[in-house]
Amino acid sequence: MSEQTKFKGIPIVSGRGIGKACFPGRPLRVTPMQAISKKNIENQISLFHQLREAAKHYYSHHIRQMVEINPDIQEFSVLNIYKQLLDDPIFISEVVGLVSRLRIDIETAIRTVADDFIIRFDAAQTAYFRERSGDMVEVREKLISLIPNSKPPELPASCIILIVPGVLTPSDFLKFDKSAVKGIVALNAGPTSHAAILARTYGIPVVSGIQNLKELIHSDDEVLVNGYEGSVYINPDITLIRSLRADQALNKKIKILSDKHAFPVSTTDGVPVSVLANVALPDDVDLARRYGADGIGLVRSEFLYFMHTHLPTALEQQHYFENLFKRAKGKELIIRLFDLGGDKRPPQLELPKEINPFIGSRGIRILLKRKEFFVEHLSAIMKAAHGRQYAIMIPMVTTLNEWKEAKAIIDNTAQQSGLSSPPCGILLEVPLAILEADRFLPHVDFMSLGTNDLIQYLSAVDRGNTNVAHLYNPIEPAFLRILRKTIQATQDGGKTISICGEMGGIPLYTILLLGLGLKRFSMVPRNIPIIKSILSRISSQTASAMTQEILINCSPLDMTKQIVLLNKKVLGSAYREFESFFNWI
């Protein structure tokens, strides 16, 4: 047996899978570029429109397949993006124009125009829009594969790991039986690319960023993909294979826990707790409900911008929110207003270039500068709600005056629409705001802790910078004391407070956060059953007393060790049931 080899890439979609390496291939070129006669121009243009219709039919077929997998899905927006590109008037006119003016064959025209689109996307300022080039690669390859006499690659049927040496597109794996695809390794696949979103929907782990894949991996090599840590193993040893089987057992356990905790839970001493979901896509809401979410604690509404190459119209925004409400089936949605800026800079918004965008125009700062844009956004949410239960959360608030200005616009927009103003809360992520939280309390309906950015700002640490990432520490005692003080002050003021940062969904920290006084957790849907199960097995009073002891006596150097001991003491004999989750997530 060959020796195990490990390569490190970028984790894109979580999960682990093992199988034989398979290179899916792309359609072979039908003909070299060739001139066509004047009388053949109309035939080539007609063929182009036939190809477009056939491609749209292909995507519609896969949308129907998605509906069969999950009947709650009303519209699979990711695949619909490709249908929109196929109907894009600029794309159509440029292809038709090339055929007419230069008298070239349709395949060359499609490649030329699509490649120009791809270059534009690749030159975009933001990583998200650079990933959009993969959408046009997908459309280009699908159209060319449908040209008569093109040669599709042969498809293996059994357990496989797809190896994609270039940009990952949905067609790289949609043509396979999805149950046969156990993982994907690609040179280029961003976490927000549509291919990654589809892979996530099907539960296929993805690792990206590994160079020279054709030289490193050969067809039929045994490959293990670890989408949690971004590792790829060729010819994995027996220890790794056994750990993968244990991983699969944990997934089954999560399924059992989600069935068991489909309803709200309380601690053993009768304290009710809410476990909510963070979502971006309408399909995320379906997932949240399946995992037993008590509601939606964070809607990342700015994701709508990244589903379009243009500014979303008021109607497109309204349809997006209507879809979210429909999927929620009566559960409350807490909608964070467009949190644009920082690393979320869609080019169609034409945000000014800044030396440090993370402490520049972000969140509410942008909305207050562009009031018409702000009002249109609010109107879309309010019209979509149709009396359903929802609340608005305002991101990146720094001062009370900033809050009051935003709240006045919200109230006025509701009044102009003849509607009641919704509950409004603040996302605490700016240090100045959290230090002044008591001044906000009389004016807000709720608060939420955005721990991801808050830790970075308090620590002066960019967690994406490997030189200082070790200083990013959510369990730094000083930070935990800030959380405890803010949670206590909010509850004393009669308001609710939640955590919607990553910290709130990490099982190792659940008892600690409960001990700090937290009663509302918001997280990725998959972790909900685990967190609910832990909370239902512990005493709130015991967690509080032991957490207090840790904050008094511990040092930053042994915090992780102290939290492990806290979990063992509070859970008692039940600790062993959750130990694998503490180590795994």
Sequence and secondary structure as in RCSB ss.txt:
>XXXX:A:sequence
MSEQTKFKGIPIVSGRGIGKACFPGRPLRVTPMQAISKKNIENQISLFHQLREAAKHYYSHHIRQMVEINPDIQE
FSVLNIYKQLLDDPIFISEVVGLVSRLRIDIETAIRTVADDFIIRFDAAQTAYFRERSGDMVEVREKLISLIPNS
KPPELPASCIILIVPGVLTPSDFLKFDKSAVKGIVALNAGPTSHAAILARTYGIPVVSGIQNLKELIHSDDEVLV
NGYEGSVYINPDITLIRSLRADQALNKKIKILSDKHAFPVSTTDGVPVSVLANVALPDDVDLARRYGADGIGLVR
SEFLYFMHTHLPTALEQQHYFENLFKRAKGKELIIRLFDLGGDKRPPQLELPKEINPFIGSRGIRILLKRKEFFV
EHLSAIMKAAHGRQYAIMIPMVTTLNEWKEAKAIIDNTAQQSGLSSPPCGILLEVPLAILEADRFLPHVDFMSLG
TNDLIQYLSAVDRGNTNVAHLYNPIEPAFLRILRKTIQATQDGGKTISICGEMGGIPLYTILLLGLGLKRFSMVP
RNIPIIKSILSRISSQTASAMTQEILINCSPLDMTKQIVLLNKKVLGSAYREFESFFNWI
>XXXX:A:secstr
    EEEE EEEE  EEEEEEE       SS   B  GGGHHHHHHHHHHHHHHHHHHHHHHHHHHHHH TT S 
 HHHHHHHHHHT HHHHHHHHHHHHHH B HHHHHHHHHHHHHHHHHT SSHHHHHTHHHHHHHHHHHHHTSTT 
       SSEEEEEEEE  THHHHTS GGGEEEEEEEE  TTSHHHHHHHHHT  EEE  S HHHH  TT EEEE
ETTTTEEEES  HHHHHHHHHHHHHHHHHHHHHHHT S EE TTS EEEEEEEESSHHHHHHHHHTT SSEEEEE
GGGGGGG SS   HHHHHHHHHHHHHHHTT  EEEE    BTTB  GGG     SSGGGSSBTHHHHHHSHHHHH
HHHHHHHHHHTT  EEEEE S  SHHHHHHHHHHHHHHHHHTT     EEEEE SHHHHHTHHHHTTT SEEEE 
HHHHHHHHHT  TT TTTGGG  TT HHHHHHHHHHHHHHHHTT EEEE SGGGG GGGHHHHHHTT  EEEE G
GGHHHHHHHHTTS HHHHHHHHHHHHHH  GGGHHHHHHHHHHHHHGGGHHHHHHHHHH 
